[in-house]
Amino acid sequence: MNIGYRYLSSLVLAGLWLSFVSGCQPSEQLATIETNQPNTLLPTATSTLPSSPPLSNLATPTFPGLLVSKSEMTPIPSAALAQVSETQTPELETRAIGKLFFYRYEYYGWFDLVGQGNDQDFTLDASNEYHRYSSSELIAGPGQSTYLVFSHYSNQMAFWKGTELWISDVTYYSPQQVLIDGDSRYVPTGEQLSPSEYINLKWSPDDLYLFIYHNREPLLNLFYNVHTGQLQPWYWQCNTLILSPRSGRLASLCPKIPEAAVQEADYAVLEWGGEIWFTDVMSTEPFLNSLPNDIVFWQWSADGEWVAYFDPTDPEGYVMIASANGTVRKLLPGISLFSDSKIEGYQQYELADNEVPFLWSRDASLLLVEGWGQQNHPCPSIVSETFSPTQEMLDWSCWQAIEVASGNIIWSEGSLAEALSMEDDTETLTSMGINNVAIDPNGQFLALRTSHPEARVVIVHLTTGQVTTISRFDRFREMYWESLTD
């Protein structure tokens, strides 16, 4: 700035001198120039300075009595400009990455997740505070429900509150009452605090139906059509995958429950996209059977084109990805929870109902798998009195993110344990006790609820590996990541 200032000062003095010699009145000329300028005030703390035009676009400076062409001007070296000009730090792009909804018995709410940067260098705002639907705001809303189940991909939820079953979008803009259990046939009076012991709410793979299974009286099973609003009896249990003889694609086969009347069809077939058809004869061989107690351990992608699963009969323990027409791709041997080389009895302990060890991103580019670690991505150990009374460290399964196109693991729970151990100043890498996961629709971020060494919610950026803790000591039971574009 000093070089340019001295240069312009010399020009001004020369101009004033020549004007004086030629008989002009410099004060009048200067006054004329000053009155043509805008009345510029000093910027306040909240105002923004106007940006300067490029030097090449500036008009040739002229002063009274002196003409100077661009060719005659002595250029200021660019290096000098760099030294004297003020350094302007470019502002990082602020970007919203969606709403993370959560549920616990006392309330229902969400985080507005915002950060700065691009996909390769992104920093999540660690000060994200959640918004909560309190009991005073929504007495009949999901915050006071005692049983809530999020849909797979369609931004919906079903929840039981008192003696009522509701369905709503996750933002609770359009709730719909589905059932009033006035005579307590589904949940006994006085037992509303634990309705999951009596009923089981399940979404169809395409989120077009909600099934209400009665754990004590199967003849009370119902299914609800989300689009038509119809509630009807349901006498079948969907526990098998087949290649449908009607569509040639994978579909859910639902045999009739033993308690159903004789006149009911022996089988219902649930096609992807909402079609349900019935038959008494099914000669098609099963593509995949459920576990005992009708536990389903496969997961459909959001578009119905892929199914991820473990095959209990596979001795090499691959994760299987089947296309809709039944073509199977095998990835990562030894990752399956059914691998023979791991802890005896683990599969019975871990694979409980509604705990499917797979989760797809909405665009099917990423697959989260809970399974055994690989050589380059080992799982952190666990200390458990249940499985090890002597408190020794045991091998355990963990969550891993697989890039579907390449079949490679791009993140594992081991890296999370390392990051959180550094944050907590702990040397021993142990399992974080992840008991709930959510993935953003674009497959770039993970939300994980951990229980060790404390309850917390962390966000993982899969490209950079950055881990950000957004909540501590909150024991959220369920989480769901809503897409911004829906």
LUMSERO-983012 format. One record per residue (C-alpha): residue in three letters; chain; x, y, z. Coordinates in nm, 4 decimals, decimal comma. Each point is the difference from the previous one (the first is absolute). Layout:
<sites>
SITE   code   unit         xx         yy         zz
SITE    Ala      A          X          Y          Z
...
</sites>
This chain:
<sites>
SITE   code   unit         xx         yy         zz
SITE    Met      A     0,0000     0,0000     0,0000
SITE    Asn      A     0,2911     0,2475     0,0686
SITE    Ile      A     0,1455    -0,0328    -0,3532
SITE    Gly      A    -0,3339     0,0734    -0,1675
SITE    Tyr      A    -0,0730     0,2845     0,2406
SITE    Arg      A     0,3303     0,1799    -0,0689
SITE    Tyr      A    -0,0457    -0,0476    -0,3755
SITE    Leu      A    -0,3495     0,1479    -0,0030
SITE    Ser      A     0,1032     0,2821     0,2347
SITE    Ser      A     0,2712     0,1046    -0,2470
SITE    Leu      A    -0,2524     0,0090    -0,2818
SITE    Val      A    -0,2405     0,2096     0,2042
SITE    Leu      A     0,2703     0,2556     0,0927
SITE    Ala      A     0,1149     0,0234    -0,3608
SITE    Gly      A    -0,3551     0,0569    -0,1154
SITE    Leu      A    -0,0613     0,2716     0,2547
SITE    Trp      A     0,3177     0,1804    -0,0948
SITE    Leu      A    -0,0807     0,0022    -0,3740
SITE    Ser      A    -0,3553     0,1146     0,0739
SITE    Phe      A     0,1290     0,2885     0,2047
SITE    Val      A     0,2410     0,1026    -0,2765
SITE    Ser      A    -0,2746    -0,0083    -0,2655
SITE    Gly      A    -0,2324     0,2175     0,2077
SITE    Cys      A    -0,2477    -0,2648     0,1072
SITE    Gln      A    -0,1473    -0,0035     0,3476
SITE    Pro      A     0,0876    -0,3339     0,1512
SITE    Ser      A    -0,2416     0,0447     0,2879
SITE    Glu      A    -0,2948     0,0230    -0,2395
SITE    Gln      A     0,1146    -0,3023    -0,1959
SITE    Leu      A     0,0468    -0,2030     0,3130
SITE    Ala      A    -0,3351     0,1104     0,1310
SITE    Thr      A    -0,1669    -0,1097    -0,3229
SITE    Ile      A     0,1619    -0,3414     0,0183
SITE    Glu      A    -0,0981    -0,0426     0,3655
SITE    Thr      A    -0,3656     0,0849    -0,0536
SITE    Asn      A    -0,0303    -0,2712    -0,2683
SITE    Gln      A     0,1033    -0,2752     0,2396
SITE    Pro      A    -0,2513    -0,1952     0,2075
SITE    Asn      A    -0,0278     0,0801     0,3662
SITE    Thr      A     0,1906    -0,3050     0,1299
SITE    Leu      A    -0,0217    -0,0734     0,3709
SITE    Leu      A     0,2458    -0,2020     0,1986
SITE    Pro      A    -0,1152    -0,3622     0,0162
SITE    Thr      A    -0,1690    -0,1134     0,3168
SITE    Ala      A     0,0718    -0,3303     0,1698
SITE    Thr      A    -0,2798    -0,1655    -0,1971
SITE    Ser      A     0,0443     0,1687    -0,3389
SITE    Thr      A     0,1845    -0,1507    -0,2938
SITE    Leu      A     0,2709     0,1817    -0,1912
SITE    Pro      A    -0,0659     0,0198    -0,3743
SITE    Ser      A     0,2294    -0,2108    -0,2121
SITE    Ser      A     0,2568     0,1830    -0,2149
SITE    Pro      A    -0,0073    -0,0414    -0,3797
SITE    Pro      A     0,3006    -0,1634    -0,1669
SITE    Leu      A     0,2906     0,2364    -0,0658
SITE    Ser      A    -0,0290    -0,0625    -0,3755
SITE    Asn      A    -0,3545     0,1415     0,0004
SITE    Leu      A     0,0875     0,3319     0,1622
SITE    Ala      A    -0,0197     0,3083    -0,2210
SITE    Thr      A     0,3179     0,1962    -0,0747
SITE    Pro      A     0,0464     0,2390     0,2940
SITE    Thr      A    -0,0084     0,3708    -0,0989
SITE    Phe      A     0,0734     0,3031     0,2081
SITE    Pro      A    -0,0505     0,3730    -0,0757
SITE    Gly      A     0,2639     0,1272    -0,2432
SITE    Leu      A     0,1718    -0,3347    -0,0445
SITE    Leu      A    -0,0671    -0,2745    -0,2571
SITE    Val      A     0,1526    -0,3426     0,0555
SITE    Ser      A    -0,0542    -0,2991    -0,2273
SITE    Lys      A     0,0098    -0,3624     0,1136
SITE    Ser      A     0,3137    -0,0580    -0,2034
SITE    Glu      A     0,1802     0,2796     0,1820
SITE    Met      A    -0,0920    -0,1215     0,3487
SITE    Thr      A     0,2625    -0,1888     0,1938
SITE    Pro      A    -0,1547    -0,3324     0,1017
SITE    Ile      A     0,0199    -0,1100     0,3602
SITE    Pro      A     0,1640    -0,3441     0,0231
SITE    Ser      A    -0,2479    -0,2763     0,0786
SITE    Ala      A     0,2238    -0,1220     0,2802
SITE    Ala      A    -0,0246     0,3399     0,1619
SITE    Leu      A    -0,3786    -0,0052    -0,0370
SITE    Ala      A    -0,0086    -0,3334     0,1706
SITE    Gln      A     0,1997     0,1388     0,2893
SITE    Val      A    -0,1995     0,3155     0,0509
SITE    Ser      A    -0,3535    -0,1213    -0,0768
SITE    Glu      A    -0,2113    -0,1368     0,2788
SITE    Thr      A    -0,0247    -0,3782     0,0083
SITE    Gln      A    -0,3574    -0,1194    -0,0524
SITE    Thr      A    -0,0776    -0,3456     0,1369
SITE    Pro      A    -0,2706    -0,1646    -0,2108
SITE    Glu      A    -0,3068    -0,0908     0,2001
SITE    Leu      A    -0,0743    -0,3702     0,0365
SITE    Glu      A    -0,3264    -0,1163    -0,1499
SITE    Thr      A    -0,2652    -0,0632     0,2634
SITE    Arg      A    -0,2017    -0,3059    -0,0881
SITE    Ala      A    -0,2915    -0,1804     0,1609
SITE    Ile      A     0,0270    -0,3777    -0,0093
SITE    Gly      A    -0,3479    -0,0881     0,1182
SITE    Lys      A    -0,2085    -0,0604     0,3087
SITE    Leu      A     0,0824    -0,2827     0,2352
SITE    Phe      A    -0,3184    -0,1023     0,1835
SITE    Phe      A     0,0116    -0,1902     0,3259
SITE    Tyr      A    -0,2389    -0,1609     0,2440
SITE    Arg      A     0,0154    -0,0841     0,3654
SITE    Tyr      A    -0,2768    -0,0664     0,2478
SITE    Glu      A    -0,0169     0,3560     0,1290
SITE    Tyr      A     0,0136     0,1924    -0,3246
SITE    Tyr      A     0,0408     0,0053    -0,3752
SITE    Gly      A     0,2147     0,2532    -0,1842
SITE    Trp      A     0,2676     0,0667    -0,2574
SITE    Phe      A     0,3422     0,1493    -0,0696
SITE    Asp      A     0,0425     0,2510    -0,2840
SITE    Leu      A     0,3439    -0,1100    -0,1175
SITE    Val      A     0,2092     0,2791    -0,1546
SITE    Gly      A     0,3679     0,0280    -0,0853
SITE    Gln      A     0,2549     0,1883    -0,2072
SITE    Gly      A     0,2148    -0,1074    -0,2938
SITE    Asn      A    -0,0225    -0,2356    -0,2944
SITE    Asp      A    -0,0225    -0,3768    -0,0247
SITE    Gln      A     0,3769    -0,0422     0,0322
SITE    Asp      A     0,0471     0,2428     0,2876
SITE    Phe      A    -0,3147     0,0306     0,2070
SITE    Thr      A    -0,0337     0,1045     0,3623
SITE    Leu      A    -0,3242    -0,0734     0,1804
SITE    Asp      A    -0,1244     0,2589     0,2455
SITE    Ala      A     0,0551    -0,1684     0,3351
SITE    Ser      A    -0,2352     0,2448     0,1708
SITE    Asn      A    -0,3081    -0,1474    -0,1661
SITE    Glu      A    -0,2762     0,0077     0,2583
SITE    Tyr      A    -0,3049    -0,2125    -0,0460
SITE    His      A    -0,3571     0,1182    -0,0233
SITE    Arg      A    -0,2527    -0,1838     0,2099
SITE    Tyr      A    -0,3739    -0,0506    -0,0117
SITE    Ser      A    -0,0829     0,0380     0,3673
SITE    Ser      A    -0,3094    -0,1365     0,1711
SITE    Ser      A    -0,1476     0,3470     0,0332
SITE    Glu      A     0,0180     0,0482    -0,3783
SITE    Leu      A    -0,1156    -0,3382    -0,1250
SITE    Ile      A    -0,1963    -0,1860     0,2626
SITE    Ala      A    -0,1129    -0,2646    -0,2500
SITE    Gly      A     0,3195     0,0025    -0,2092
SITE    Pro      A     0,2913    -0,2398    -0,0419
SITE    Gly      A     0,1852     0,1537     0,2940
SITE    Gln      A    -0,2428    -0,1712     0,2364
SITE    Ser      A    -0,0225    -0,3302    -0,1862
SITE    Thr      A     0,1179    -0,3200     0,1635
SITE    Tyr      A     0,0877    -0,1895    -0,3191
SITE    Leu      A     0,1282     0,1574    -0,3223
SITE    Val      A     0,1292    -0,1545    -0,3238
SITE    Phe      A     0,1486     0,2004    -0,2869
SITE    Ser      A    -0,0606    -0,1079    -0,3590
SITE    His      A     0,2906    -0,1209    -0,2123
SITE    Tyr      A     0,0424     0,2894    -0,2436
SITE    Ser      A    -0,3295     0,1889    -0,0458
SITE    Asn      A     0,0263     0,2546     0,2863
SITE    Gln      A    -0,2869    -0,1540     0,1966
SITE    Met      A    -0,0498    -0,1341     0,3495
SITE    Ala      A    -0,2572    -0,2062     0,1857
SITE    Phe      A    -0,0480     0,0428     0,3720
SITE    Trp      A    -0,2213    -0,1289     0,2794
SITE    Lys      A    -0,1229     0,2505     0,2547
SITE    Gly      A    -0,2308    -0,1098     0,2804
SITE    Thr      A    -0,2680    -0,2030    -0,1785
SITE    Glu      A     0,0570     0,1475    -0,3468
SITE    Leu      A     0,2132    -0,0859    -0,3024
SITE    Trp      A     0,1112     0,2871    -0,2242
SITE    Ile      A     0,1931     0,0418    -0,3251
SITE    Ser      A     0,1664     0,3264    -0,0949
SITE    Asp      A     0,2778     0,1538    -0,2019
SITE    Val      A     0,3104     0,0395     0,2162
SITE    Thr      A    -0,0539     0,3775     0,0268
SITE    Tyr      A    -0,3460    -0,0653     0,1495
SITE    Tyr      A    -0,1736     0,2295    -0,2478
SITE    Ser      A    -0,2691    -0,2500    -0,1052
SITE    Pro      A    -0,0737    -0,2638     0,2677
SITE    Gln      A    -0,2702    -0,2587    -0,0720
SITE    Gln      A    -0,1748    -0,2055     0,2637
SITE    Val      A    -0,0015    -0,3680    -0,0960
SITE    Leu      A    -0,1507    -0,1879     0,2934
SITE    Ile      A    -0,1726     0,0674     0,3324
SITE    Asp      A     0,0371    -0,2924     0,2364
SITE    Gly      A    -0,2993     0,0949     0,2111
SITE    Asp      A    -0,0600    -0,3457     0,1450
SITE    Ser      A     0,3730    -0,0689     0,0568
SITE    Arg      A     0,0143    -0,3008    -0,2301
SITE    Tyr      A     0,3486     0,0894    -0,1232
SITE    Val      A     0,1630     0,1544     0,3058
SITE    Pro      A    -0,1543    -0,0847     0,3411
SITE    Thr      A    -0,1086     0,2841     0,2229
SITE    Gly      A     0,2851     0,1057     0,2246
SITE    Glu      A     0,2641    -0,1445    -0,2366
SITE    Gln      A     0,0254     0,2960    -0,2376
SITE    Leu      A     0,3569     0,0680     0,1117
SITE    Ser      A     0,1224    -0,3156    -0,1715
SITE    Pro      A    -0,2233    -0,0647    -0,3041
SITE    Ser      A     0,2839    -0,1725    -0,1911
SITE    Glu      A    -0,0520    -0,3007     0,2244
SITE    Tyr      A    -0,3467    -0,0423    -0,1499
SITE    Ile      A     0,0207     0,1412    -0,3526
SITE    Asn      A     0,2666     0,0174    -0,2663
SITE    Leu      A    -0,0091     0,2820    -0,2575
SITE    Lys      A     0,1740    -0,0743    -0,3296
SITE    Trp      A     0,0223     0,1946    -0,3249
SITE    Ser      A    -0,0106    -0,1847    -0,3298
SITE    Pro      A     0,3328     0,0204    -0,1897
SITE    Asp      A    -0,1428     0,2693    -0,2318
SITE    Asp      A    -0,1649     0,1939     0,2882
SITE    Leu      A    -0,3444    -0,0301    -0,1608
SITE    Tyr      A    -0,1507    -0,2083     0,2814
SITE    Leu      A     0,0239    -0,0091     0,3766
SITE    Phe      A    -0,0527    -0,3396     0,1619
SITE    Ile      A    -0,1309    -0,0256     0,3569
SITE    Tyr      A     0,0890    -0,3416     0,1385
SITE    His      A    -0,1572    -0,1079     0,3284
SITE    Asn      A     0,2521    -0,2042     0,1969
SITE    Arg      A    -0,2640    -0,1756     0,2121
SITE    Glu      A    -0,2997    -0,0324    -0,2345
SITE    Pro      A     0,1083    -0,0308    -0,3656
SITE    Leu      A    -0,3593     0,0129    -0,1241
SITE    Leu      A     0,0038     0,3681     0,0951
SITE    Asn      A     0,2794     0,0743    -0,2514
SITE    Leu      A    -0,0740     0,2968    -0,2292
SITE    Phe      A     0,1530     0,1769    -0,2947
SITE    Tyr      A    -0,0458     0,3637    -0,0940
SITE    Asn      A     0,0209     0,1360    -0,3543
SITE    Val      A     0,1786     0,3337     0,0256
SITE    His      A    -0,1449     0,1388    -0,3248
SITE    Thr      A    -0,3625    -0,1119     0,0339
SITE    Gly      A    -0,0265     0,0224     0,3787
SITE    Gln      A    -0,1620    -0,3453     0,0169
SITE    Leu      A     0,0556    -0,2211     0,3041
SITE    Gln      A    -0,0633    -0,3716    -0,0554
SITE    Pro      A     0,0623    -0,3342     0,1734
SITE    Trp      A     0,3258    -0,1754    -0,0889
SITE    Tyr      A     0,0323    -0,3767     0,0445
SITE    Trp      A     0,3467    -0,0578    -0,1463
SITE    Gln      A     0,3612     0,0303     0,1165
SITE    Cys      A     0,2567     0,1265    -0,2524
SITE    Asn      A     0,3120    -0,2041     0,0744
SITE    Thr      A     0,1456    -0,1139    -0,3352
SITE    Leu      A     0,1443     0,1489    -0,3186
SITE    Ile      A    -0,0888    -0,1595    -0,3322
SITE    Leu      A     0,0378     0,0772    -0,3685
SITE    Ser      A    -0,3608     0,0814    -0,0753
SITE    Pro      A    -0,1560    -0,2185    -0,2730
SITE    Arg      A    -0,2131     0,3004    -0,0918
SITE    Ser      A     0,2567     0,2808    -0,0244
SITE    Gly      A     0,3287    -0,1904    -0,0295
SITE    Arg      A     0,1412     0,2204     0,2757
SITE    Leu      A     0,0779    -0,0548     0,3652
SITE    Ala      A    -0,3118     0,0210     0,2145
SITE    Ser      A    -0,1099    -0,0787     0,3547
SITE    Leu      A    -0,1789    -0,3308     0,0509
SITE    Cys      A    -0,2435     0,0002     0,2930
SITE    Pro      A    -0,1370    -0,3389     0,1112
SITE    Lys      A    -0,3333    -0,0111     0,1829
SITE    Ile      A     0,0181    -0,0038     0,3800
SITE    Pro      A    -0,1262    -0,3235     0,1634
SITE    Glu      A    -0,2833     0,1788     0,1792
SITE    Ala      A    -0,1540     0,1318    -0,3241
SITE    Ala      A    -0,3264    -0,1383    -0,1361
SITE    Val      A     0,0072    -0,2783    -0,2553
SITE    Gln      A    -0,1556     0,2139    -0,2730
SITE    Glu      A     0,2888     0,2450     0,0029
SITE    Ala      A     0,2635    -0,0455    -0,2724
SITE    Asp      A     0,3072    -0,1965     0,0996
SITE    Tyr      A     0,2409     0,2646    -0,1266
SITE    Ala      A     0,0147     0,3738    -0,0534
SITE    Val      A     0,2712     0,1433    -0,2253
SITE    Leu      A     0,1110     0,3563     0,0573
SITE    Glu      A     0,1545     0,1433    -0,3162
SITE    Trp      A     0,2210     0,3067     0,0074
SITE    Gly      A    -0,2163     0,2996    -0,0855
SITE    Gly      A    -0,3106    -0,0944     0,1967
SITE    Glu      A    -0,1659    -0,2914    -0,1833
SITE    Ile      A    -0,1221    -0,2816     0,2259
SITE    Trp      A    -0,1330    -0,3218    -0,1485
SITE    Phe      A    -0,1161    -0,3260     0,1577
SITE    Thr      A     0,0314    -0,3656    -0,0929
SITE    Asp      A    -0,0462    -0,3476     0,1470
SITE    Val      A     0,2861    -0,1494    -0,1998
SITE    Met      A     0,3628     0,1147     0,0077
SITE    Ser      A     0,2465    -0,2225    -0,1833
SITE    Thr      A     0,2772     0,2606    -0,0152
SITE    Glu      A     0,3029    -0,0866     0,2124
SITE    Pro      A     0,0907     0,2544     0,2698
SITE    Phe      A     0,2783     0,2380    -0,0900
SITE    Leu      A     0,0681     0,0736     0,3692
SITE    Asn      A    -0,1702    -0,1143     0,3194
SITE    Ser      A    -0,0294     0,1907     0,3255
SITE    Leu      A     0,1599    -0,1046     0,3258
SITE    Pro      A    -0,1961    -0,1782     0,2737
SITE    Asn      A    -0,2857     0,2079     0,1419
SITE    Asp      A    -0,0379     0,1598    -0,3435
SITE    Ile      A     0,2943     0,2353     0,0542
SITE    Val      A     0,0775     0,1704    -0,3316
SITE    Phe      A     0,3660     0,0920    -0,0482
SITE    Trp      A    -0,0001     0,1484    -0,3513
SITE    Gln      A    -0,0451     0,3587    -0,1116
SITE    Trp      A    -0,1396     0,1449    -0,3233
SITE    Ser      A     0,1430     0,3102    -0,1642
SITE    Ala      A    -0,2249     0,3048    -0,0346
SITE    Asp      A    -0,0750    -0,0665    -0,3680
SITE    Gly      A    -0,0674    -0,3724     0,0444
SITE    Glu      A     0,2827    -0,0963    -0,2350
SITE    Trp      A     0,2313    -0,1594     0,2598
SITE    Val      A    -0,0185    -0,2175     0,3093
SITE    Ala      A     0,2891    -0,0373     0,2466
SITE    Tyr      A     0,0157    -0,3092     0,2214
SITE    Phe      A     0,2100    -0,2660     0,1700
SITE    Asp      A    -0,0472    -0,3635    -0,0968
SITE    Pro      A     0,0057    -0,2186     0,3133
SITE    Thr      A     0,1061    -0,2985    -0,2144
SITE    Asp      A     0,3006     0,1817    -0,1523
SITE    Pro      A     0,3172    -0,1390     0,1655
SITE    Glu      A     0,2176     0,2817    -0,1378
SITE    Gly      A    -0,2156     0,2702     0,1572
SITE    Tyr      A    -0,0479     0,2500    -0,2833
SITE    Val      A    -0,2346     0,2943    -0,0012
SITE    Met      A    -0,2369    -0,0649    -0,2893
SITE    Ile      A    -0,1539     0,2642    -0,2248
SITE    Ala      A    -0,2775    -0,1349    -0,2224
SITE    Ser      A    -0,1474     0,1925    -0,2900
SITE    Ala      A    -0,3753     0,0095    -0,0438
SITE    Asn      A     0,0216    -0,2836    -0,2552
SITE    Gly      A     0,1924    -0,2234     0,2423
SITE    Thr      A     0,3582     0,0465    -0,1220
SITE    Val      A     0,2309    -0,0198     0,3031
SITE    Arg      A     0,3248     0,1843     0,0635
SITE    Lys      A     0,2268    -0,1104     0,2862
SITE    Leu      A     0,2191     0,2422     0,1963
SITE    Leu      A     0,2466    -0,0165     0,2895
SITE    Pro      A     0,0366    -0,3631     0,1134
SITE    Gly      A    -0,0211    -0,0521     0,3740
SITE    Ile      A    -0,2106     0,3077     0,0714
SITE    Ser      A    -0,3244    -0,1925     0,0518
SITE    Leu      A    -0,1322    -0,0260     0,3523
SITE    Phe      A    -0,0546    -0,3689    -0,0727
SITE    Ser      A     0,3697    -0,0716    -0,0606
SITE    Asp      A     0,0957    -0,3264     0,1711
SITE    Ser      A     0,3314     0,1346     0,1269
SITE    Lys      A    -0,1522     0,2514     0,2399
SITE    Ile      A    -0,1598    -0,0085     0,3441
SITE    Glu      A    -0,2386    -0,2888     0,0542
SITE    Gly      A    -0,3497     0,1205     0,0705
SITE    Tyr      A     0,0583     0,3520    -0,1274
SITE    Gln      A    -0,2632    -0,0166    -0,2724
SITE    Gln      A    -0,2751    -0,0896     0,2472
SITE    Tyr      A     0,0981     0,2868     0,2268
SITE    Glu      A     0,0479     0,2685    -0,2638
SITE    Leu      A    -0,2639    -0,0587    -0,2664
SITE    Ala      A    -0,3168     0,0896     0,1829
SITE    Asp      A    -0,3214     0,1116    -0,1649
SITE    Asn      A     0,0173     0,3447    -0,1657
SITE    Glu      A     0,3821    -0,0015     0,0187
SITE    Val      A     0,0975    -0,0514    -0,3624
SITE    Pro      A     0,3793     0,0297    -0,0427
SITE    Phe      A    -0,0257     0,2006    -0,3245
SITE    Leu      A    -0,0841     0,3562    -0,0964
SITE    Trp      A     0,0029     0,1488    -0,3519
SITE    Ser      A     0,0536     0,3603    -0,0971
SITE    Arg      A    -0,2991     0,1249    -0,1928
SITE    Asp      A     0,1906     0,0024    -0,3299
SITE    Ala      A     0,1332    -0,3557     0,0660
SITE    Ser      A     0,3599     0,1158    -0,0406
SITE    Leu      A     0,0896    -0,0940     0,3569
SITE    Leu      A    -0,0862    -0,3002     0,2146
SITE    Leu      A     0,0473    -0,0092     0,3753
SITE    Val      A     0,0652    -0,3511     0,1283
SITE    Glu      A     0,0352    -0,1267     0,3546
SITE    Gly      A     0,2382    -0,2912    -0,0192
SITE    Trp      A     0,3433    -0,1330     0,0862
SITE    Gly      A     0,3014     0,2176    -0,0743
SITE    Gln      A     0,2345    -0,0500    -0,2932
SITE    Gln      A     0,3787    -0,0232     0,0127
SITE    Asn      A     0,0494     0,3654    -0,0904
SITE    His      A    -0,3052     0,1138     0,1956
SITE    Pro      A    -0,0131    -0,1918     0,3297
SITE    Cys      A    -0,2837     0,0577     0,2407
SITE    Pro      A     0,0764     0,1434     0,3448
SITE    Ser      A    -0,0166    -0,2455     0,2884
SITE    Ile      A    -0,2657    -0,0081     0,2677
SITE    Val      A     0,0015    -0,0636     0,3733
SITE    Ser      A    -0,3145    -0,1819     0,1110
SITE    Glu      A    -0,0846    -0,1713     0,3265
SITE    Thr      A    -0,2741    -0,1905    -0,1825
SITE    Phe      A     0,2393    -0,1711    -0,2404
SITE    Ser      A     0,3185     0,0299     0,2014
SITE    Pro      A    -0,0336    -0,0096     0,3811
SITE    Thr      A     0,3777     0,0454     0,0258
SITE    Gln      A    -0,0244     0,3405    -0,1758
SITE    Glu      A     0,2291    -0,1061    -0,2846
SITE    Met      A    -0,0131     0,1799    -0,3339
SITE    Leu      A    -0,2101    -0,1842    -0,2563
SITE    Asp      A    -0,0251     0,0237    -0,3762
SITE    Trp      A    -0,3295     0,1477    -0,1048
SITE    Ser      A    -0,1882     0,1103    -0,3073
SITE    Cys      A    -0,0221     0,3632    -0,1089
SITE    Trp      A    -0,1573     0,2303    -0,2587
SITE    Gln      A     0,1819     0,0491    -0,3295
SITE    Ala      A    -0,0809     0,2188    -0,3018
SITE    Ile      A     0,0383    -0,1663    -0,3394
SITE    Glu      A     0,0239     0,1916    -0,3260
SITE    Val      A    -0,2303    -0,2152    -0,2103
SITE    Ala      A     0,1575     0,0745    -0,3396
SITE    Ser      A     0,3498    -0,1108     0,1033
SITE    Gly      A    -0,0900    -0,2362     0,2824
SITE    Asn      A     0,2573     0,1688     0,2241
SITE    Ile      A    -0,0341     0,0965     0,3638
SITE    Ile      A     0,0360     0,3781     0,0253
SITE    Trp      A    -0,0687     0,0312     0,3742
SITE    Ser      A    -0,0269    -0,2281     0,2992
SITE    Glu      A    -0,0834     0,0287     0,3659
SITE    Gly      A     0,3672    -0,0487     0,0775
SITE    Ser      A     0,0818     0,3457    -0,1372
SITE    Leu      A    -0,2813     0,1455     0,2090
SITE    Ala      A     0,1415    -0,1663     0,3123
SITE    Glu      A     0,3395     0,1482    -0,0803
SITE    Ala      A    -0,1401     0,3493    -0,0542
SITE    Leu      A    -0,2109    -0,0059     0,3160
SITE    Ser      A     0,2827    -0,1485     0,2035
SITE    Met      A     0,2189     0,2931    -0,1040
SITE    Glu      A    -0,2802     0,2348     0,0944
SITE    Asp      A    -0,0438    -0,1685     0,3373
SITE    Asp      A     0,3744    -0,0478     0,0561
SITE    Thr      A    -0,0378    -0,3767     0,0229
SITE    Glu      A     0,2689    -0,2339    -0,1278
SITE    Thr      A    -0,1867    -0,3302    -0,0211
SITE    Leu      A    -0,2269    -0,0271    -0,3033
SITE    Thr      A    -0,3211    -0,1653     0,1061
SITE    Ser      A    -0,3427    -0,0231    -0,1562
SITE    Met      A    -0,2028     0,3183     0,0239
SITE    Gly      A    -0,3137    -0,2059     0,0569
SITE    Ile      A    -0,1852     0,1308    -0,3059
SITE    Asn      A    -0,3675    -0,0781     0,0387
SITE    Asn      A    -0,1600     0,2238    -0,2627
SITE    Val      A     0,1143     0,1187    -0,3422
SITE    Ala      A    -0,1339     0,2298    -0,2699
SITE    Ile      A     0,1435     0,0952    -0,3356
SITE    Asp      A    -0,0607     0,3188    -0,1899
SITE    Pro      A    -0,1880    -0,0529    -0,3284
SITE    Asn      A     0,3059     0,0788    -0,2149
SITE    Gly      A     0,2297    -0,2406     0,1809
SITE    Gln      A     0,2460     0,2662     0,1197
SITE    Phe      A    -0,0658     0,0079     0,3744
SITE    Leu      A    -0,0821    -0,2476     0,2754
SITE    Ala      A    -0,1787     0,0675     0,3268
SITE    Leu      A     0,0903    -0,2436     0,2772
SITE    Arg      A    -0,1317    -0,0335     0,3532
SITE    Thr      A     0,2607    -0,1459     0,2320
SITE    Ser      A    -0,0259    -0,1242     0,3567
SITE    His      A     0,3686    -0,0384     0,0930
SITE    Pro      A     0,1645     0,1638     0,1822
SITE    Glu      A    -0,3084     0,2257     0,0103
SITE    Ala      A    -0,3207     0,0570    -0,1917
SITE    Arg      A     0,0563     0,2360    -0,2891
SITE    Val      A    -0,0958     0,0696    -0,3604
SITE    Val      A     0,2831     0,0495    -0,2486
SITE    Ile      A     0,0057     0,0931    -0,3679
SITE    Val      A     0,2630    -0,1580    -0,2261
SITE    His      A     0,0993     0,1594    -0,3305
SITE    Leu      A     0,0883    -0,3021    -0,2128
SITE    Thr      A     0,2291     0,1848    -0,2442
SITE    Thr      A     0,2223     0,1661     0,2582
SITE    Gly      A    -0,0586    -0,2323     0,2949
SITE    Gln      A    -0,0789     0,2995     0,2208
SITE    Val      A    -0,1990    -0,0869     0,3140
SITE    Thr      A    -0,2152     0,2637     0,1703
SITE    Thr      A    -0,1847    -0,0552     0,3256
SITE    Ile      A    -0,3331     0,1853    -0,0117
SITE    Ser      A    -0,1657    -0,1318     0,3151
SITE    Arg      A     0,1086    -0,1581     0,3254
SITE    Phe      A    -0,1911    -0,1891     0,2663
SITE    Asp      A    -0,3228    -0,0108    -0,2062
SITE    Arg      A    -0,1261    -0,3552    -0,0382
SITE    Phe      A    -0,1832     0,0225    -0,3305
SITE    Arg      A    -0,1752    -0,3233    -0,0895
SITE    Glu      A    -0,0498     0,0515    -0,3741
SITE    Met      A     0,1514     0,2324    -0,2617
SITE    Tyr      A    -0,0985     0,0845    -0,3563
SITE    Trp      A     0,1733     0,2227    -0,2563
SITE    Glu      A    -0,2408     0,1944    -0,2183
SITE    Ser      A     0,0944     0,1078    -0,3508
SITE    Leu      A     0,0001     0,3735    -0,0715
SITE    Thr      A    -0,1379    -0,0616    -0,3493
SITE    Asp      A    -0,3104    -0,1957     0,1009
</sites>
